Amino acid sequence: MEKVFESPDEFSAFLEQNPALTSTFPWLNEIINLTKNINVGCGCQKSRRTSIRNESYKNMIITIIGGNQFCADHIRNYLQASKVVFKLNNEIIREI
């Protein structure tokens, strides 16, 4: 089975529903917090907050998850998936 996360919003929602992953990898809470805070504060900064969240998501997926075999294997096993695909703006940023 293949699991595809179409966006940081989808991945964040998944993480919120699966606290076992955030307890194993606490740094994943950053994506949740950045996503929750997009609509907080002045609306004039919403696009900036979204951009920061998207860049953080991309860096986390590529560098931390993609660069750490233990982490990648753990997420794949947790999802019972043969492959996990992470997308941003309809582009694949990493497959594990």
HELIX and SHEET records of a PDB file:
HELIX    1   1 PRO A    8  GLN A   17  1                                  10    
HELIX    2   2 PRO A   19  THR A   24  1                                   6    
HELIX    3   3 PRO A   26  LEU A   28  5                                   3    
HELIX    4   4 ASN A   29  LYS A   36  1                                   8    
HELIX    5   5 ASN A   37  ASN A   39  5                                   3    
HELIX    6   6 GLY A   43  GLN A   45  5                                   3    
HELIX    7   7 LYS A   46  ASN A   59  1                                  14    
HELIX    8   8 MET A   60  ILE A   65  3                                   6    
HELIX    9   9 GLN A   69  LEU A   79  1                                  11    
SHEET    1   A 3 GLU A   2  PHE A   5  0                                        
SHEET    2   A 3 LYS A  83  LEU A  88  1                                        
SHEET    3   A 3 GLU A  91  GLU A  95 -1                                        
END                                                                             
